[in-house]
Amino acid sequence: MSEDDVIAATREWLEKAVIGLNLCPFAKAVYVKNQVRFVVSTARSLDGWLEDLDRELDFLAAADPEAIDTTLLIHPTLLPDFLDFNDFLQLAEAAVDEHELEGVIQIASFHPQFQFEGTAPDDLGNYTNRAPFPTLHLLREASIERAVAVFPEAETIYQRNIETLEALGQAGWNALWAKPPK
């Protein structure tokens, strides 16, 4: 896949699932203002992906939040196994600390096989964090704090998302990705 194809698939997921199902009530505002940066890593190794993460952490920390509020760092080929990706997250979190950005930027993770601890692989609740490719979402903590301050009962988002996906069902989720006939 080309980088454009990877970004297009990620945008489709963001528009149909994250925003379309309102899985993140804060996503639409930054997306429609073009404040989401999409970066595709073509690194051939985990070290290379970590170098890309280092660059993106520095870039986001220095960027004007009105221009770029958040970054999706996507890798279409590395870490297809979720458990390997989950282990990699420790290194990603360490990079935040190394850049002295703890409390400034945090990482949320998305993966095609995402699975919360204690759930079955086919549990629909896992789909809240299932993206087309392994993705590191770099978020400004100040933006999260502002969004949560104006969202009533932000702590209920996770449970509401599970209820949304369970009501949608597997068939409904699959229908989101069905291409209309030409």
C-alpha positions as CSV (number, residue, x, y, z in Angstrom):
1,M,0.0,0.0,0.0
2,S,1.1,3.5,-0.7
3,E,1.3,6.1,2.1
4,D,-1.8,7.8,0.6
5,D,-3.7,4.5,0.8
6,V,-2.7,4.0,4.4
7,I,-3.8,7.5,5.3
8,A,-7.1,7.1,3.3
9,A,-7.9,3.9,5.2
10,T,-7.1,5.5,8.5
11,R,-9.2,8.5,7.6
12,E,-12.1,6.2,6.7
13,W,-11.8,4.5,10.1
14,L,-11.7,7.8,11.9
15,E,-14.7,9.2,10.0
16,K,-16.8,6.0,10.2
17,A,-15.9,4.6,13.6
18,V,-14.3,7.1,15.8
19,I,-16.3,10.1,14.7
20,G,-19.3,8.4,13.0
21,L,-20.1,6.2,16.0
22,N,-19.0,9.0,18.4
23,L,-16.4,6.7,20.1
24,C,-14.4,9.8,20.9
25,P,-16.6,12.8,21.4
26,F,-13.5,15.0,21.1
27,A,-12.3,13.8,17.7
28,K,-14.6,15.6,15.4
29,A,-13.7,19.1,16.4
30,V,-10.0,18.7,15.7
31,Y,-10.6,16.6,12.6
32,V,-12.9,19.1,10.9
33,K,-10.4,21.9,11.7
34,N,-7.6,19.8,10.0
35,Q,-5.6,19.7,13.3
36,V,-4.9,16.0,13.0
37,R,-1.5,15.1,11.5
38,F,-1.3,11.8,9.8
39,V,2.2,10.3,9.5
40,V,3.0,6.9,8.0
41,S,6.2,5.3,9.2
42,T,8.0,3.3,6.6
43,A,10.7,2.2,9.0
44,R,11.9,-1.3,8.5
45,S,12.6,-2.0,12.2
46,L,11.2,-1.1,15.6
47,D,14.2,1.1,16.2
48,G,13.3,3.0,13.0
49,W,9.7,3.4,14.2
50,L,11.0,4.7,17.5
51,E,13.1,7.2,15.6
52,D,10.0,8.3,13.8
53,L,8.2,8.6,17.1
54,D,11.1,10.7,18.5
55,R,10.7,13.1,15.6
56,E,6.9,13.3,15.9
57,L,7.1,13.9,19.7
58,D,9.4,16.8,19.1
59,F,7.3,18.1,16.2
60,L,4.1,18.0,18.1
61,A,5.5,19.5,21.2
62,A,6.9,22.4,19.1
63,A,3.8,22.9,16.9
64,D,1.1,25.5,17.4
65,P,-1.9,23.5,18.8
66,E,-4.2,25.7,16.6
67,A,-2.4,24.2,13.6
68,I,-1.7,20.7,14.8
69,D,-3.4,19.4,17.9
70,T,-2.7,15.7,17.6
71,T,-0.8,13.1,15.5
72,L,-1.5,9.6,14.3
73,L,1.7,7.8,13.7
74,I,0.8,4.8,11.6
75,H,2.8,1.8,10.6
76,P,1.2,-0.5,8.1
77,T,3.6,-3.5,8.3
78,L,5.4,-3.7,11.6
79,L,3.9,-5.5,14.6
80,P,0.9,-7.3,13.1
81,D,0.7,-9.3,16.3
82,F,-1.2,-7.3,19.0
83,L,0.9,-8.8,21.9
84,D,4.1,-7.6,20.2
85,F,2.6,-4.2,19.6
86,N,1.4,-4.1,23.2
87,D,5.0,-4.8,24.4
88,F,6.3,-2.1,22.0
89,L,4.1,0.4,23.8
90,Q,6.4,0.3,26.8
91,L,9.2,1.6,24.6
92,A,6.9,4.3,23.1
93,E,5.9,5.4,26.6
94,A,9.6,5.5,27.6
95,A,10.2,7.8,24.6
96,V,7.7,10.3,26.0
97,D,9.7,10.3,29.3
98,E,13.0,10.6,27.5
99,H,11.7,13.7,25.7
100,E,10.6,15.1,29.0
101,L,7.0,15.2,27.7
102,E,5.3,13.3,30.5
103,G,2.3,15.4,31.5
104,V,2.5,17.2,28.1
105,I,1.9,14.4,25.5
106,Q,0.4,11.0,26.0
107,I,0.0,8.0,23.7
108,A,-3.1,6.1,23.0
109,S,-2.8,2.9,21.0
110,F,-4.8,1.4,18.2
111,H,-4.3,-1.9,16.4
112,P,-6.3,-4.1,14.0
113,Q,-6.3,-6.9,16.7
114,F,-6.6,-4.7,19.8
115,Q,-7.8,-6.7,22.8
116,F,-8.5,-5.4,26.3
117,E,-7.2,-7.5,29.1
118,G,-9.7,-10.1,30.3
119,T,-11.8,-10.0,27.1
120,A,-12.2,-12.5,24.3
121,P,-10.7,-11.6,20.9
122,D,-14.2,-11.2,19.3
123,D,-15.6,-9.1,22.1
124,L,-17.1,-6.0,20.4
125,G,-15.7,-3.8,23.2
126,N,-12.2,-4.3,21.7
127,Y,-13.3,-2.6,18.5
128,T,-13.2,0.8,20.3
129,N,-9.4,0.6,19.8
130,R,-9.2,-1.3,16.5
131,A,-7.7,0.7,13.6
132,P,-6.7,-0.5,10.2
133,F,-3.0,-0.5,11.2
134,P,-0.9,-0.3,14.3
135,T,-1.2,3.3,15.3
136,L,0.3,5.5,18.0
137,H,-2.0,8.5,18.8
138,L,0.0,11.3,20.2
139,L,-2.3,13.6,22.3
140,R,-1.7,16.9,24.0
141,E,-2.7,16.5,27.6
142,A,-3.8,20.1,27.7
143,S,-6.2,19.4,24.9
144,I,-7.6,16.4,26.7
145,E,-8.1,18.4,29.9
146,R,-10.0,21.1,28.0
147,A,-12.2,18.6,26.2
148,V,-12.9,16.6,29.4
149,A,-13.8,19.9,31.2
150,V,-16.6,20.6,28.8
151,F,-17.8,17.0,28.4
152,P,-20.2,15.9,31.2
153,E,-19.3,12.6,32.7
154,A,-16.3,11.9,30.5
155,E,-15.5,8.8,32.6
156,T,-18.6,7.2,31.1
157,I,-17.3,7.3,27.5
158,Y,-15.7,3.9,27.7
159,Q,-18.9,2.2,28.9
160,R,-21.0,4.1,26.4
161,N,-18.7,3.0,23.6
162,I,-19.1,-0.7,24.6
163,E,-22.9,-0.2,24.6
164,T,-22.8,1.4,21.2
165,L,-20.7,-1.4,19.7
166,E,-22.8,-4.1,21.3
167,A,-26.0,-2.5,20.0
168,L,-24.4,-2.2,16.5
169,G,-23.3,-5.8,16.6
170,Q,-20.8,-7.6,14.5
171,A,-23.0,-7.4,11.4
172,G,-23.4,-3.6,11.9
173,W,-19.6,-3.2,12.3
174,N,-18.9,-5.2,9.2
175,A,-21.5,-3.1,7.3
176,L,-19.5,0.1,8.1
177,W,-16.7,-1.2,5.9
178,A,-18.8,-2.7,3.1
179,K,-18.2,-0.7,-0.1
180,P,-21.4,0.3,-1.9
181,P,-21.8,-1.3,-5.3
182,K,-20.7,0.7,-8.3
